[in-house]
Amino acid sequence: MSPLADQIRTACLLEATAAKPGNVHPEAAFADMTYLDLVRSADAVAEILATATRRGVGPVVLDAVEATAGVTRVNTNLGIILLLAPLAAVPGDVSLEHGIADVIDGLDRQDARCVFAAIRQASPGGLGEVPEHDVTRPPTVGLLEAMQAAAGHDSVAACYAERFARVLAWSRSKPLDPATFAGGWQQQIVGLALTIHAEQPDTLIVRKCGIDTAAEASLRARRVLQSGWPDQPESRTAFRDFDQWLRADGHRRNPGTTADLVTAALFAALRENHIPDPDPVSLPTSNST
């Protein structure tokens, strides 16, 4: 596996393994998705996404979605694929901060065709018809313009519109701590998920449950952090209550977009050497899980 593919896979598995509230992890599954599905998906897409520099964003997004469909019957990673492909397309000798804008600004209608096809195949939860640049119809604009049109109601699209500024900021921010990440990565990743969710409503929850429920979820994430998580005893109760609330409605409140953003931030942090590979933890493979 190439170094870039290894960073992609590591970011996916770190996010999947950390016991984030409301998400699938080794000790929590959904009726239609398990931790093994996430591991298989990471293994399936890492090498494909690592070819984005020479093949372009759209083609690798479509190939990665098709590869995922070959190992699981549920959409496990569309948002992750859409976020990691542009970041992986930045040349290795250029920092993400200096290279991502060129990648985003170079996206064209062929990229849009591939991404629209990938979204149709993955059939993400809560996807419906939209008045502008509906993915069920051929694109009439380049991918960046389509993402800009969707940015107001989709956090993944917003990342494209803002040239991944928030993703890069999260990758360099607390709670990620390069000095202690190797031994404390699980807690730090959970903290990053809480931080992102507290900052903005999860747009998967918006699509499935409406903005009021999504806003309440963000408020509950803020309350967990304000309670002194993870150090205060009452904060652990607040965390457990938040996790149970997110799971209570047949996982319709799953903060899946937040998880995708966490993965993108982790990849950026690994790629830019802000955090080290976790050690001595041995990340799983689809054969060992």
Beta strands, then each sheet from edge to edge (+ up, - down):
end
